[in-house]
Amino acid sequence: MNPFIKLCNWYFSKKALPYWCVLAMDCLIVLFAHLISIFFTKGGEFIYNHFEHIILIISAYLIPYIIGFRLLHTYTGILRYSSFRDLIRIAFAMLIGATICIAINRIILDHFDFLHPSYNTIWLVAFLGTLIMWFSRISIKFLFEIFRSGKHSIRVFIFGTRHGGVSLAKSINSDIDRQYI
């Protein structure tokens, strides 16, 4: 059997990932977004020459994002049941983190000669981090929907629009037994 299929079956057979795993994944996404944004703003040579300092500063700048995640509980939902409301909470958590990072830059770090990120870099981190987290949540939900459909499910076509057809489709998709696709 394909290792990817085995991994997906293992993950989707569990009830949910622990909260700390989701928080760790979000933190890694923010670290990755920081590296990408520094690469876009200052180049790869800058990262190569100052890698240790950059990782140290990024780790310090991760704390405001963790505060945003904690305030809005972005890690408490089950990823495979993510909704639009969860995506909005992620965006606001990243906005809170970026705002705190900018406040740190203005209050403390403008007076010292550190390799702190610029304001453009902070906003780029918030934007990229939000997009990557949205993509991860949506792709996990999409994979869950693919692997959740039963082998004996019957394909159906819903004829109807507006509230009746939409509510019927949502009811079929939310059914745990998945008798219909």
Beta strands, then each sheet from edge to edge (+ up, - down):
end
